[in-house]
Amino acid sequence: MLKAGVIGLGQIGGGVAICLARAGRLAAVYDIRADAANGLEGVPAVVATPADVARQADVVMIAVVDAKQAREVMSGPDGLLAAKRPNLTIVLLSTVSLPDLNELRLLAEKSNANLVDCGVTGGPAAAQKGLVSLVGADDATFARIVDVLNDFSK
């Protein structure tokens, strides 16, 4: 079973983390707020860096505010790409512009990681009902991660 991680535990990321924890798939979470996982049913404590998430997860959901934050959690010595496991797939749940998406995809590819665009809607009820997920991925990548996506999507 693929293990998952979540970066960003706001309304969307928090709901995704709860769903993945219920499915027994959640390995690690990160948020800039050390106490962000408090009160999220079944979600483990926040790890110190995005790299710590990458060391434990095969698929990482990024649910941050914008492309700048997505770039920050992916890059640098403490970023996802610095410590990724083989075949890491990054699922971007954040809304970004097409030029930013292409830049993030190239950043991932340079490190032999896959970036999947996954627009979501569903808001605070995501933990109970799941999100509606619009996934942009090639067939092979989608087939590899579909069970992870199903664990938080309806």
Disulfide bonds with the S-S distance in Angstrom:
none
